[in-house]
Amino acid sequence: MQLFSDLVIPYTQFIDQHGKTTNEIPEKPYSPDLLREFYQWMVLTRQFDKKAIALQRTGQMGTYASTLGQESIGVGIGYAMENSDVFVPYYRDYATMLIRGVKMRELFQYWGGDERGSNYEDNKEDLPICVPIATQVTHACGIASAFKIRGEKRAVVVTCGDGATSKGDFLESINLAGAWQLPIVFVVNNNQWAISVPRSIQCAAPTLAQKAVGAGICGEQVDGNDVVATHHVVKTALDKARANKGPTLIEAISYRLCDHTTADDATRYRKTDEVNRAWDKEPIKRLQTYLHARSLWDEEQEKSLIVSCQANVEQAAQEYLAVAPQEPGAMFDHLYENLPYALEEQCEQAIAKTQRLRMGE
């Protein structure tokens, strides 16, 4: 009898933590230009992340979930998807969202408490950020079901963290995807920590990808700090999904170099040595080292990129700060088709109080 722990789960890596190749990188599509684009998007995402934290720390934005150290997963997904696909994110997917046309200003708005930031100007079919754990996975299956019923050659990518794989929403969704053979790719960002819960006690299985076995779908691991490997694995899974060959569960191994959110203090539960070791594997330095070694990137290009990214991020921040706030009554919109009497009364009171304040009463 084969033990669950004996199951072989494929693992893909092309570039290791030292910027050296562990497997030959295919020439197509990984041209020097594409690799530089990967790098530029990762750097932009990190600069965006820094600004978002600065806005929160200065009281100009609400609680924010950082993506520090996980940028390559987002870039790999973003470049693997086609425009006709649908992305269903959780709350660390800024790189993918930016690549797919979401504006930095809109992301700032969302985390600033303004839901208008989720009404993307240039991307109307991708779903907004989902903070409740794993609920977005069920939504993704609904979208994939619609594609299958309509006979459309489209696919869905849904992301979640390692903690979400313990939720019923996730397990029910991968089961449904397997039973109905849905055109969907599940990407689990295994960043080793579900808030303060370490991966080691999250699940007894050697890999989270093994959860795919019970659902009858393909499960595999990828080095989530290797953008080339991540792109390759996600693109392969998406091509398979669009060809009606079934769903895939991808466990991307990364590390959350940041606090869980700006409301968290990870020093209470993580050892400094562990975090320092994780910094040695982080994705941006890894690709930079690889590019430098092949004379595909230099110091002047780096300086120019940082200046450009910072300018773009600052402009987006100023656009966000310049957005006039909504009227207080807007907090009651889009909750019910017909507002219940109790909330209707509260809405009227909020509007009336605002008017009195403006009149100096």
C-alpha positions as CSV (number, residue, x, y, z in Angstrom):
1,M,0.0,0.0,0.0
2,Q,1.4,3.4,-1.0
3,L,1.5,5.9,1.8
4,F,0.3,9.4,1.3
5,S,3.7,10.7,2.3
6,D,5.3,8.6,-0.5
7,L,3.5,10.4,-3.3
8,V,5.8,12.2,-5.7
9,I,4.9,15.8,-6.3
10,P,6.7,17.5,-9.2
11,Y,8.8,20.5,-8.2
12,T,10.0,23.1,-10.8
13,Q,13.0,25.5,-10.4
14,F,15.1,27.1,-13.1
15,I,17.1,29.8,-11.1
16,D,18.3,29.1,-7.6
17,Q,18.9,31.6,-4.7
18,H,22.4,32.4,-6.0
19,G,21.1,33.4,-9.4
20,K,22.5,30.2,-11.0
21,T,20.5,27.9,-13.3
22,T,19.5,24.5,-12.0
23,N,17.7,23.5,-15.2
24,E,18.1,24.8,-18.7
25,I,15.7,27.8,-19.3
26,P,13.9,27.5,-22.6
27,E,14.9,30.1,-25.2
28,K,11.2,30.6,-26.0
29,P,9.6,32.6,-24.6
30,Y,12.3,33.6,-22.1
31,S,14.2,36.2,-24.2
32,P,16.5,38.7,-22.4
33,D,13.7,41.4,-23.0
34,L,11.1,39.2,-21.3
35,L,13.4,38.5,-18.3
36,R,14.1,42.3,-18.0
37,E,10.3,42.9,-18.0
38,F,9.8,40.4,-15.3
39,Y,12.5,42.1,-13.2
40,Q,11.0,45.6,-13.9
41,W,7.5,44.6,-12.8
42,M,8.9,43.0,-9.6
43,V,10.8,46.2,-8.7
44,L,7.7,48.3,-9.4
45,T,5.6,46.1,-7.2
46,R,8.1,46.4,-4.3
47,Q,8.2,50.2,-4.7
48,F,4.4,50.3,-4.7
49,D,4.5,48.1,-1.5
50,K,6.9,50.5,0.2
51,K,4.7,53.5,-0.5
52,A,1.6,51.7,0.6
53,I,3.1,51.0,4.0
54,A,4.4,54.6,4.3
55,L,0.8,55.9,3.6
56,Q,-0.6,53.6,6.3
57,R,2.1,54.5,8.8
58,T,1.3,58.2,8.3
59,G,-2.4,57.8,8.7
60,Q,-3.2,58.3,5.0
61,M,-4.4,54.7,4.4
62,G,-5.9,51.9,6.3
63,T,-4.5,48.5,7.3
64,Y,-2.5,47.0,4.4
65,A,-1.3,43.5,3.5
66,S,2.2,43.6,2.1
67,T,3.6,41.4,-0.7
68,L,7.3,41.8,0.3
69,G,9.2,38.8,-0.9
70,Q,6.4,37.3,-3.0
71,E,6.6,39.6,-6.0
72,S,7.7,36.8,-8.5
73,I,4.5,34.8,-7.9
74,G,2.4,37.8,-9.0
75,V,4.6,38.6,-12.0
76,G,4.7,34.9,-13.1
77,I,0.9,34.7,-13.0
78,G,0.3,38.0,-14.6
79,Y,2.4,37.2,-17.7
80,A,1.0,33.6,-17.9
81,M,-2.6,34.7,-18.2
82,E,-4.3,35.8,-21.4
83,N,-6.6,38.9,-21.5
84,S,-9.7,36.7,-21.8
85,D,-8.9,34.8,-18.6
86,V,-10.3,35.9,-15.3
87,F,-8.2,36.5,-12.2
88,V,-9.6,36.0,-8.7
89,P,-7.1,37.4,-6.2
90,Y,-6.6,37.3,-2.5
91,Y,-4.8,40.2,-0.8
92,R,-1.1,39.9,-1.9
93,D,-1.6,39.9,-5.6
94,Y,-0.7,43.4,-6.6
95,A,1.9,42.4,-9.2
96,T,-0.7,40.4,-11.2
97,M,-3.3,43.0,-10.8
98,L,-1.0,45.8,-12.1
99,I,0.1,43.7,-15.0
100,R,-3.6,43.1,-15.9
101,G,-4.4,46.8,-15.9
102,V,-5.4,47.7,-12.4
103,K,-4.1,51.1,-11.5
104,M,-1.9,51.7,-8.4
105,R,-4.3,54.6,-7.5
106,E,-7.2,52.1,-7.4
107,L,-5.3,49.8,-5.1
108,F,-4.4,52.7,-2.8
109,Q,-8.1,53.6,-2.8
110,Y,-9.2,50.1,-1.8
111,W,-6.8,49.9,1.1
112,G,-7.8,53.5,2.0
113,G,-11.4,52.3,2.6
114,D,-12.9,53.6,-0.6
115,E,-14.6,50.7,-2.4
116,R,-14.6,52.7,-5.6
117,G,-11.1,51.5,-6.0
118,S,-12.4,48.0,-6.8
119,N,-14.4,49.3,-9.8
120,Y,-11.4,49.0,-12.1
121,E,-11.4,51.4,-15.1
122,D,-9.5,49.0,-17.4
123,N,-10.3,45.6,-16.1
124,K,-14.0,44.9,-15.6
125,E,-14.0,41.1,-15.4
126,D,-11.3,40.3,-12.8
127,L,-12.7,40.1,-9.3
128,P,-11.6,42.6,-6.6
129,I,-9.3,41.8,-3.7
130,C,-10.8,39.3,-1.3
131,V,-9.9,39.5,2.4
132,P,-12.1,36.7,3.9
133,I,-10.0,33.6,3.8
134,A,-10.7,31.2,0.9
135,T,-14.2,32.5,0.0
136,Q,-12.9,33.7,-3.4
137,V,-12.0,30.1,-4.3
138,T,-15.7,29.2,-4.5
139,H,-16.4,32.3,-6.6
140,A,-13.6,31.2,-9.0
141,C,-15.2,27.8,-9.5
142,G,-18.5,29.5,-10.4
143,I,-16.8,31.6,-13.1
144,A,-14.9,28.5,-14.4
145,S,-18.3,26.6,-14.5
146,A,-19.7,29.4,-16.6
147,F,-16.8,29.1,-19.1
148,K,-17.3,25.4,-19.3
149,I,-21.1,25.6,-19.8
150,R,-20.7,28.2,-22.5
151,G,-17.9,26.2,-24.3
152,E,-15.5,29.2,-24.0
153,K,-11.8,28.6,-24.3
154,R,-11.1,30.7,-21.2
155,A,-9.6,29.9,-17.8
156,V,-9.6,31.2,-14.3
157,V,-6.7,31.7,-11.9
158,V,-7.4,31.9,-8.2
159,T,-4.9,32.6,-5.5
160,C,-4.8,32.0,-1.8
161,G,-2.3,31.6,1.0
162,D,-1.2,28.4,2.8
163,G,-3.7,29.0,5.6
164,A,-6.6,29.0,3.2
165,T,-6.0,25.4,2.2
166,S,-7.3,24.4,5.6
167,K,-10.7,26.0,5.0
168,G,-13.7,24.1,3.8
169,D,-14.2,26.6,1.0
170,F,-10.9,25.6,-0.5
171,L,-11.3,21.8,-0.1
172,E,-14.9,21.9,-1.5
173,S,-13.7,24.0,-4.4
174,I,-10.9,21.7,-5.5
175,N,-13.2,18.8,-5.1
176,L,-15.8,20.5,-7.4
177,A,-13.1,21.4,-9.9
178,G,-12.0,17.8,-10.1
179,A,-15.5,16.4,-10.4
180,W,-16.6,18.8,-13.1
181,Q,-13.1,19.1,-14.7
182,L,-13.3,22.9,-14.6
183,P,-10.9,25.2,-16.5
184,I,-9.2,26.6,-13.4
185,V,-5.8,26.9,-11.9
186,F,-5.4,27.2,-8.1
187,V,-2.2,28.9,-7.0
188,V,-1.4,28.6,-3.3
189,N,1.2,31.1,-2.1
190,N,2.8,29.1,0.6
191,N,4.7,31.9,2.3
192,Q,5.2,29.7,5.4
193,W,3.0,31.7,7.8
194,A,-0.8,32.0,8.2
195,I,-0.6,35.1,10.4
196,S,1.2,33.5,13.4
197,V,0.6,29.9,12.4
198,P,3.6,28.3,10.8
199,R,3.3,25.9,7.9
200,S,4.8,23.1,10.0
201,I,1.6,22.9,12.1
202,Q,-0.9,24.0,9.4
203,C,-1.0,20.6,7.7
204,A,0.6,17.3,8.4
205,A,1.1,16.5,4.7
206,P,4.7,17.0,3.4
207,T,3.3,19.3,0.7
208,L,0.2,21.3,0.3
209,A,0.1,20.3,-3.3
210,Q,-0.8,16.8,-2.2
211,K,-4.3,18.1,-1.3
212,A,-5.0,17.9,-5.0
213,V,-4.8,14.1,-5.0
214,G,-8.0,13.7,-3.0
215,A,-9.8,15.9,-5.5
216,G,-8.5,13.9,-8.5
217,I,-6.6,16.8,-10.0
218,C,-3.0,17.6,-10.8
219,G,-0.9,19.0,-7.9
220,E,2.7,20.3,-8.2
221,Q,5.2,22.6,-6.5
222,V,7.2,25.5,-7.9
223,D,9.9,27.7,-6.4
224,G,7.8,30.8,-5.9
225,N,11.0,32.9,-5.7
226,D,11.9,31.9,-9.2
227,V,9.8,34.0,-11.6
228,V,10.7,32.0,-14.6
229,A,9.7,28.7,-13.0
230,T,6.5,30.3,-11.7
231,H,5.6,31.6,-15.1
232,H,6.4,28.3,-16.8
233,V,4.3,26.2,-14.4
234,V,1.3,28.6,-14.4
235,K,1.3,29.0,-18.2
236,T,1.5,25.2,-18.7
237,A,-1.5,24.7,-16.4
238,L,-3.5,27.5,-18.1
239,D,-2.9,26.1,-21.5
240,K,-4.1,22.7,-20.2
241,A,-7.2,24.2,-18.6
242,R,-8.2,26.1,-21.8
243,A,-7.8,22.8,-23.8
244,N,-10.4,21.1,-21.5
245,K,-7.7,18.9,-19.9
246,G,-8.6,19.7,-16.3
247,P,-7.6,21.9,-13.4
248,T,-4.3,22.2,-11.6
249,L,-3.2,23.0,-8.0
250,I,0.1,24.8,-7.8
251,E,1.9,25.3,-4.5
252,A,4.3,28.2,-4.9
253,I,7.0,28.1,-2.2
254,S,7.9,31.6,-1.0
255,Y,8.3,33.4,2.3
256,R,6.5,36.4,3.8
257,L,9.3,38.7,4.6
258,C,6.9,41.3,6.0
259,D,4.4,41.3,8.8
260,H,1.0,39.6,8.0
261,T,-0.5,43.1,7.7
262,T,0.4,46.5,9.1
263,A,-1.7,45.6,12.1
264,D,0.7,42.7,12.9
265,D,4.1,42.4,14.6
266,A,5.8,39.3,13.3
267,T,8.7,39.6,15.7
268,R,6.4,38.2,18.4
269,Y,6.4,34.8,16.7
270,R,9.2,34.6,14.2
271,K,12.9,34.3,14.8
272,T,15.3,36.8,13.2
273,D,17.6,34.1,11.9
274,E,14.7,32.5,10.0
275,V,13.8,35.8,8.3
276,N,17.4,36.5,7.5
277,R,17.7,33.1,5.8
278,A,14.6,33.8,3.8
279,W,16.1,37.1,2.6
280,D,18.9,35.1,1.0
281,K,16.3,33.5,-1.2
282,E,14.1,36.5,-2.1
283,P,13.1,36.8,-5.8
284,I,14.3,40.3,-6.9
285,K,17.9,39.9,-5.9
286,R,17.9,36.4,-7.4
287,L,16.8,37.6,-10.9
288,Q,19.0,40.6,-10.7
289,T,22.1,38.4,-10.0
290,Y,21.1,36.2,-12.9
291,L,20.8,39.2,-15.3
292,H,24.0,40.8,-14.1
293,A,26.0,37.6,-14.6
294,R,24.9,37.6,-18.3
295,S,25.5,41.3,-18.8
296,L,21.7,41.8,-19.3
297,W,21.5,44.4,-16.6
298,D,23.8,47.0,-15.1
299,E,24.0,49.6,-12.4
300,E,22.8,52.5,-14.6
301,Q,19.8,50.6,-15.7
302,E,19.0,49.8,-12.0
303,K,19.2,53.5,-11.0
304,S,17.0,54.6,-13.9
305,L,14.5,51.9,-13.1
306,I,14.3,52.9,-9.4
307,V,13.8,56.6,-10.2
308,S,11.1,55.7,-12.8
309,C,9.3,53.4,-10.4
310,Q,9.4,55.8,-7.5
311,A,8.0,58.6,-9.7
312,N,5.1,56.4,-11.0
313,V,4.3,55.3,-7.5
314,E,4.4,58.8,-6.1
315,Q,2.1,60.1,-8.9
316,A,-0.4,57.3,-8.1
317,A,-0.3,58.2,-4.4
318,Q,-1.0,61.8,-5.1
319,E,-3.9,60.9,-7.4
320,Y,-5.2,58.7,-4.6
321,L,-4.9,61.5,-2.0
322,A,-6.6,63.9,-4.3
323,V,-9.7,61.8,-4.6
324,A,-12.6,63.5,-2.9
325,P,-14.2,61.3,-0.2
326,Q,-17.6,59.9,-0.7
327,E,-20.6,61.3,1.2
328,P,-21.3,59.4,4.5
329,G,-24.5,58.0,3.1
330,A,-22.5,56.0,0.6
331,M,-21.6,53.5,3.3
332,F,-25.1,52.2,3.1
333,D,-25.1,51.7,-0.7
334,H,-24.9,48.3,-2.4
335,L,-25.7,46.4,0.8
336,Y,-29.3,45.5,0.1
337,E,-31.7,45.9,-2.9
338,N,-34.1,47.6,-0.5
339,L,-32.5,49.1,2.6
340,P,-34.1,47.7,5.8
341,Y,-35.9,50.3,8.0
342,A,-33.3,50.3,10.7
343,L,-30.4,51.0,8.3
344,E,-32.5,53.5,6.4
345,E,-33.0,55.4,9.7
346,Q,-29.2,55.3,10.4
347,C,-28.5,56.5,6.9
348,E,-30.8,59.5,7.3
349,Q,-29.1,60.3,10.7
350,A,-25.6,60.1,9.1
351,I,-26.6,62.5,6.3
352,A,-28.3,64.9,8.7
353,K,-25.3,64.9,11.1
354,T,-23.0,65.7,8.2
355,Q,-25.1,68.6,7.1
356,R,-25.2,70.0,10.6
357,L,-21.4,69.7,10.8
358,R,-21.0,71.6,7.6
359,M,-23.2,74.3,8.8
360,G,-21.1,74.7,12.0
361,E,-23.8,73.5,14.3
